[in-house]
């Protein structure tokens, strides 16, 4: 069909008549994804995916390379896909396909078959490979990283394997999955993930999960401590952490023993406006040893949004309790409270996994295939964090300190989305962007960080090399 053929027309606001035609030129709405493609080439992303998927068996002689399949799925997530069906829209985007070096984008059912072809050992090998690669790119923190664990409820609408009735805050009695997640707080990296059925309690089999977390981190990153909420206030978990020598801060449930300890405290030490702390030693039922308990008390009239729960009706206080294995000389009560407070940021990792990467929408009938999707989404999340490291969001003089972070949605809207056409100039492929000078400045600043040093034969200032010493890229 000729490109000059008028297919239709419409009247725009203001009365102007605009004709609608077709073109065979390779046009994409994701010209800004060239930055992420350059990042993938700089870090050897394709080679990593090929190594991670060595165990996937393809029986058909016409089967596409598994690396093309997984990279196509990752590109779909980066461009906003939240369900398998959303991947269909990439099939006509030849410009995006060329940027990421894949043979083609495939039908949604093809991606589903990839995850169904990943049995247990293949999934384990995939996750161990990509996690080891991710951890190797983190800066060394002298004091170590903080390990956060938490679970989340993923609502399902169907009869998928493992989608059972459990805790569901939105639709009572509805089926859910209840994945268990672990991450490194300072790096905002997801270390491990398990998919669990919806009727599973938060702390169910958490000891085995922590064993796998420690195995993944061993000889790769130093762990400073474990933080968890009161869903993991379990003697088996605390005993295991003490046996491996990793200190912990775990929020305590207000059982009768903890309430009694709070009532018997004699001296409260103020540490801020309306905040007081105290300490106690407790030994609850079925505990073999005494443990240190730090109590926090918030005076309601002095706090705008007081945390904790009200224990005694005759008092205007709300209480929190944290059990810890840190001795007093290493971390006082105020330090325990202040070190536990940032644990809430891990909720943002879960939110990003759900809303940015589409965890709530990607679900297959097979339980093992859905877990393979979960691991791929966690890998995509980690790639986005490493990508932002490459943009220079960590300070060069203190690379272990976290800089500003953008959500994947912000990166999509402010960096990845840009109309572009793929053409040629002589023998070279050219991506022509349609944008403003202001956006081009940020785009080129980001792209230059991932470009290799080139010979500067024209004696003009060359591109900035890939190094975190440049000022942070701002995407406002």
Secondary structure, DSSP 8 states (H G I E B T S, - for coil): --TT-EEEEEE-TTS-EEEEE---SEEESBGGGHHHHHHHHHHTHHHHHHHHTTT----STT---HHHHHHHHHHHHHTT--SGGGGGGGGG-HHHHHHTT-S----HHHHHHHHHT--HHHHHHHHHHHHHHHHTTS---TT-EEEEEEE--EE--S--TT-EE---SSSTT-EEE--EEEEETTTTEEEEEE--BTT--TTTTHHHHHHHHHHHHTTTS-EEEEEE-GGG--HHHHHHHHHHT--EEEE----HHHHHHHHH----EEEETTEEEEEEEE--TT-SS-EEEEEEEEEGGG-TT--SB---TTS-EEEEEEEE---TTTS-HHHHHHHHHGGGGHHHHHHIIIIIS-TTT---SSHHHHHHHHHHHHHHHHHHHHHHHHTT-S-STTTTS------HHHHIIIII-B-EEEEEETTEEEEEE---HHHHHHHHHHHHTTS-----TT-S-----S-TTS------
